[in-house]
Amino acid sequence: MDHPYLTRSPGEQTDNATGTMFWLRLRRNRAAMVGLTITASLILVAVFAPQIAPYSPTVGSISEQLQGPSRVHFLGTDDLGRDIFSRIVYGSRITLQVGILAVGIGLSIGVILGALAGFFGGKLDSFIMRIMDVMLSFPSILLAIAMMAMLGPGLVNAMIAIGVIAIPNYARLVRGPILAVKETEYVEAAKALGNPPGRILFRHVLPNVFSPVIVQATLGVGSAILEAAALGFLGLGAQRPQPEWGLMLADGRAFLIAYPYVCTFPGLAIMLVVLGFNLFGDGLRDALDPRLKL
């Protein structure tokens, strides 16, 4: 049975004041608020896409192909007469899905591997981290392309590939702090009271190293979106007629000179969303670790 004082970790002693200070620090960061606004807007657009988009994202009219921005089509139409605005709106669903699921795969596996390596050490640590080093030795997009060559093209496979290549980042990020936290007094007290290693790891150690993981996950969503767009542009990610932004760029590159808006607006959407997640992630880092402001 746990002793109420000896085994209580600093993460379990937080109160409402800590959350209030975190929110105040985050609110003072204007860039973080801009990022939060962009991120929240993406979520709202994805949720209410059928109500926002005036046309179908996959059905067009040949008689309306390659029309410039107008009152009828806010951002113009593509080479198949499909409304670009509607495709971007529905594409936000794919973008959000890719970002969350890919980060979820990398986060869940990477945190577990990094926690096991840091907490138990020894041969297990060496084995896990050498595998992570091998994965990090390849450029991420090259590794993703290699995995797509094995799995085959498709949106689901792209999410799996992007998630797998992110595993080493989370594993290394978690392992370092755990090496320090596992030597603290409250962890030693938990061991002395007979708590099993799994309970100590997941209840007393991991909660105190999760702040950098949250920041990395937020930044990782932007990276995952960018990598998914790159795979879609190469024809390895989402497949036609899905309204994925990278695939829209690939389809519109043939018309870049004569009809630049076909590529411009999907590219701006990718840039804006990735910028939003990066700004929000930087703000979270500053709010969770106020020492960075010194």
C-alpha positions as CSV (number, residue, x, y, z in Angstrom):
1,M,0.0,0.0,0.0
2,D,1.4,3.4,-0.9
3,H,2.3,5.8,1.9
4,P,0.4,9.1,1.3
5,Y,3.5,11.3,1.7
6,L,6.6,9.2,0.8
7,T,5.4,8.1,-2.6
8,R,3.6,11.3,-3.7
9,S,5.5,12.7,-6.7
10,P,5.7,16.4,-7.6
11,G,3.4,15.8,-10.5
12,E,0.7,14.7,-8.1
13,Q,1.0,17.8,-5.9
14,T,-0.1,20.3,-8.6
15,D,-3.1,22.5,-7.8
16,N,-5.4,25.0,-9.5
17,A,-2.8,27.8,-9.1
18,T,-0.4,25.9,-11.4
19,G,-3.0,25.6,-14.1
20,T,-3.9,29.3,-13.7
21,M,-0.2,30.4,-14.1
22,F,0.2,28.2,-17.1
23,W,-2.8,29.7,-18.8
24,L,-1.7,33.3,-17.9
25,R,1.8,32.6,-19.4
26,L,0.2,31.1,-22.5
27,R,-2.1,34.1,-22.9
28,R,0.7,36.6,-22.7
29,N,2.4,34.9,-25.7
30,R,0.8,36.5,-28.7
31,A,2.3,34.1,-31.2
32,A,0.9,31.2,-29.2
33,M,-2.5,32.7,-29.3
34,V,-2.3,33.1,-33.0
35,G,-1.3,29.5,-33.3
36,L,-4.1,28.4,-31.0
37,T,-6.6,30.4,-33.1
38,I,-5.4,28.8,-36.3
39,T,-5.5,25.3,-34.7
40,A,-9.0,25.8,-33.3
41,S,-10.2,27.2,-36.7
42,L,-8.8,24.1,-38.5
43,I,-10.8,21.9,-36.0
44,L,-14.0,23.8,-36.5
45,V,-13.6,23.8,-40.3
46,A,-13.0,20.0,-40.3
47,V,-16.0,19.4,-38.0
48,F,-18.4,21.6,-39.9
49,A,-17.1,21.0,-43.4
50,P,-20.5,19.9,-44.9
51,Q,-22.0,23.1,-43.7
52,I,-19.2,25.4,-44.8
53,A,-18.4,23.9,-48.3
54,P,-20.8,25.1,-50.9
55,Y,-20.1,22.2,-53.4
56,S,-19.0,18.6,-53.4
57,P,-15.3,18.1,-53.1
58,T,-15.2,15.3,-55.6
59,V,-17.8,16.2,-58.2
60,G,-17.2,18.9,-60.7
61,S,-18.4,20.3,-64.0
62,I,-16.3,20.2,-67.2
63,S,-18.0,23.4,-68.4
64,E,-16.6,25.2,-65.3
65,Q,-13.0,23.9,-65.4
66,L,-10.2,26.3,-64.5
67,Q,-12.3,29.3,-63.7
68,G,-10.7,32.0,-61.6
69,P,-11.9,33.1,-58.2
70,S,-15.4,34.6,-58.3
71,R,-18.5,35.0,-56.3
72,V,-19.7,31.6,-57.5
73,H,-16.4,29.9,-56.8
74,F,-14.5,31.8,-54.1
75,L,-11.1,30.3,-54.9
76,G,-11.8,29.1,-58.4
77,T,-12.0,25.6,-59.9
78,D,-9.5,23.0,-60.9
79,D,-9.0,21.2,-64.2
80,L,-12.0,19.0,-63.6
81,G,-14.3,21.9,-62.6
82,R,-14.3,21.0,-58.9
83,D,-14.6,23.9,-56.5
84,I,-11.1,24.5,-54.9
85,F,-12.6,26.1,-51.7
86,S,-14.8,23.1,-51.1
87,R,-11.9,20.7,-51.6
88,I,-9.7,22.7,-49.2
89,V,-12.4,22.7,-46.6
90,Y,-13.0,18.9,-46.8
91,G,-9.2,18.4,-47.1
92,S,-8.9,19.9,-43.6
93,R,-10.5,16.7,-42.3
94,I,-7.8,14.6,-43.9
95,T,-5.1,16.9,-42.7
96,L,-6.4,16.8,-39.1
97,Q,-6.8,13.0,-39.2
98,V,-3.3,12.5,-40.5
99,G,-1.8,14.8,-38.0
100,I,-3.5,13.3,-34.9
101,L,-3.3,9.6,-35.9
102,A,0.3,9.8,-37.1
103,V,1.4,11.6,-33.9
104,G,-0.7,9.1,-31.8
105,I,1.2,6.2,-33.3
106,G,4.6,7.7,-32.8
107,L,3.8,9.1,-29.4
108,S,2.4,5.8,-27.9
109,I,5.1,3.5,-29.2
110,G,7.9,6.0,-28.7
111,V,7.0,6.9,-25.1
112,I,6.7,3.2,-24.1
113,L,10.1,2.3,-25.7
114,G,11.8,5.4,-24.3
115,A,10.4,4.8,-20.8
116,L,11.4,1.1,-20.8
117,A,14.9,2.0,-22.0
118,G,15.4,4.8,-19.5
119,F,13.9,3.1,-16.5
120,F,15.4,-0.4,-16.8
121,G,18.7,0.5,-18.5
122,G,21.3,-2.1,-19.2
123,K,21.1,-4.3,-22.3
124,L,17.4,-3.4,-22.9
125,D,18.4,0.3,-23.1
126,S,21.3,-0.4,-25.5
127,F,19.1,-2.5,-27.7
128,I,16.2,-0.1,-28.0
129,M,18.4,3.0,-28.4
130,R,20.6,1.5,-31.1
131,I,17.4,0.7,-33.1
132,M,16.4,4.3,-32.6
133,D,19.8,5.5,-33.8
134,V,19.6,3.5,-36.9
135,M,16.2,5.0,-37.7
136,L,17.4,8.5,-37.1
137,S,20.4,8.0,-39.4
138,F,18.0,8.2,-42.4
139,P,16.2,11.4,-43.5
140,S,12.6,11.1,-42.4
141,I,11.0,11.6,-45.8
142,L,13.3,9.0,-47.3
143,L,12.4,6.5,-44.6
144,A,8.7,7.3,-45.1
145,I,9.1,6.7,-48.9
146,A,10.8,3.4,-48.2
147,M,8.0,2.3,-45.9
148,M,5.4,3.4,-48.5
149,A,7.2,1.3,-51.1
150,M,6.7,-1.7,-48.8
151,L,3.2,-0.9,-47.6
152,G,1.8,0.4,-50.8
153,P,0.2,3.8,-51.6
154,G,-2.7,5.0,-49.6
155,L,-3.7,7.4,-46.8
156,V,-3.8,4.8,-44.0
157,N,-0.4,3.5,-45.0
158,A,0.9,7.1,-45.1
159,M,-0.3,7.7,-41.5
160,I,1.4,4.5,-40.4
161,A,4.7,5.4,-42.1
162,I,4.7,9.0,-40.7
163,G,3.9,7.6,-37.2
164,V,6.7,5.0,-37.3
165,I,9.4,7.5,-38.4
166,A,8.4,9.8,-35.5
167,I,9.0,7.0,-32.9
168,P,12.7,7.7,-32.3
169,N,12.0,11.4,-31.5
170,Y,9.6,10.5,-28.7
171,A,11.8,7.6,-27.4
172,R,14.9,9.8,-27.0
173,L,12.8,12.7,-25.6
174,V,11.4,10.5,-22.8
175,R,14.5,8.4,-22.0
176,G,16.7,11.4,-21.0
177,P,14.4,12.8,-18.2
178,I,13.5,9.3,-16.9
179,L,17.2,8.7,-16.3
180,A,17.2,11.6,-13.9
181,V,13.7,11.2,-12.4
182,K,14.2,7.5,-11.5
183,E,17.0,8.6,-9.1
184,T,14.8,11.0,-7.1
185,E,13.9,10.4,-3.5
186,Y,10.2,9.8,-4.0
187,V,10.9,7.1,-6.6
188,E,13.3,5.4,-4.1
189,A,10.7,5.6,-1.5
190,A,8.2,3.9,-3.8
191,K,10.6,1.2,-4.4
192,A,11.3,0.7,-0.7
193,L,7.6,0.3,0.0
194,G,7.5,-2.6,-2.4
195,N,5.7,-1.1,-5.4
196,P,6.2,-3.1,-8.6
197,P,8.4,-1.5,-11.3
198,G,5.5,-1.1,-13.7
199,R,3.5,0.9,-11.1
200,I,6.5,3.1,-10.3
201,L,7.2,3.8,-13.9
202,F,3.6,4.7,-15.0
203,R,2.4,6.3,-11.8
204,H,5.5,8.1,-10.4
205,V,8.0,8.6,-13.2
206,L,6.2,9.1,-16.5
207,P,3.8,11.9,-15.2
208,N,6.8,14.0,-14.4
209,V,8.4,13.9,-17.8
210,F,5.4,14.5,-19.9
211,S,5.7,18.3,-20.4
212,P,8.3,18.1,-23.2
213,V,6.3,15.2,-24.8
214,I,3.2,17.4,-25.0
215,V,5.2,20.1,-26.7
216,Q,6.9,17.7,-29.1
217,A,3.5,16.2,-30.0
218,T,2.1,19.6,-30.8
219,L,5.0,20.4,-33.0
220,G,4.9,16.9,-34.4
221,V,1.4,17.4,-35.8
222,G,2.7,20.2,-38.0
223,S,5.6,18.0,-39.2
224,A,3.2,15.1,-39.9
225,I,0.9,17.3,-41.9
226,L,3.9,18.5,-44.0
227,E,5.2,14.9,-44.5
228,A,1.7,13.7,-45.5
229,A,1.4,16.5,-48.0
230,A,4.9,15.5,-49.4
231,L,3.8,11.9,-49.8
232,G,0.5,13.0,-51.4
233,F,2.4,15.2,-53.8
234,L,4.6,12.2,-54.8
235,G,1.5,10.1,-55.3
236,L,2.2,7.8,-52.4
237,G,-0.3,9.2,-49.9
238,A,-3.9,10.0,-50.5
239,Q,-5.2,8.9,-53.8
240,R,-7.6,10.6,-56.3
241,P,-10.3,11.9,-55.9
242,Q,-9.6,12.5,-52.2
243,P,-9.3,16.3,-51.5
244,E,-5.9,16.0,-49.8
245,W,-3.8,19.3,-50.0
246,G,-0.6,17.7,-51.2
247,L,-2.4,15.8,-53.9
248,M,-4.1,19.0,-54.9
249,L,-0.7,20.6,-55.4
250,A,0.4,17.7,-57.5
251,D,-2.7,17.9,-59.7
252,G,-2.3,21.6,-60.1
253,R,1.4,21.9,-60.9
254,A,0.7,21.4,-64.6
255,F,-1.3,24.6,-64.6
256,L,1.1,26.6,-62.3
257,I,2.0,29.2,-65.0
258,A,-1.4,29.8,-66.6
259,Y,-3.6,29.2,-63.6
260,P,-1.5,29.8,-60.5
261,Y,-4.4,29.8,-58.1
262,V,-4.9,26.1,-58.5
263,C,-1.7,25.5,-56.6
264,T,-1.5,28.7,-54.6
265,F,-4.5,28.1,-52.3
266,P,-3.7,24.5,-51.3
267,G,-0.1,25.5,-50.6
268,L,-1.2,28.5,-48.5
269,A,-3.5,26.1,-46.5
270,I,-0.6,23.8,-45.8
271,M,1.7,26.7,-44.8
272,L,-0.9,28.3,-42.5
273,V,-1.8,25.1,-40.7
274,V,1.8,24.0,-40.1
275,L,2.6,27.6,-38.9
276,G,-0.3,27.5,-36.5
277,F,0.8,24.2,-34.9
278,N,4.4,25.4,-34.7
279,L,3.5,28.7,-33.0
280,F,1.2,26.9,-30.6
281,G,3.9,24.3,-29.8
282,D,6.5,27.0,-29.1
283,G,4.0,28.8,-26.9
284,L,3.3,25.6,-24.9
285,R,7.1,25.1,-24.5
286,D,7.5,28.6,-23.0
287,A,4.4,28.3,-20.8
288,L,5.4,24.8,-19.4
289,D,9.0,25.9,-18.8
290,P,9.1,29.5,-17.7
291,R,12.9,29.3,-17.2
292,L,13.2,29.8,-21.0
293,K,12.0,33.3,-20.5
294,L,14.9,34.2,-18.3
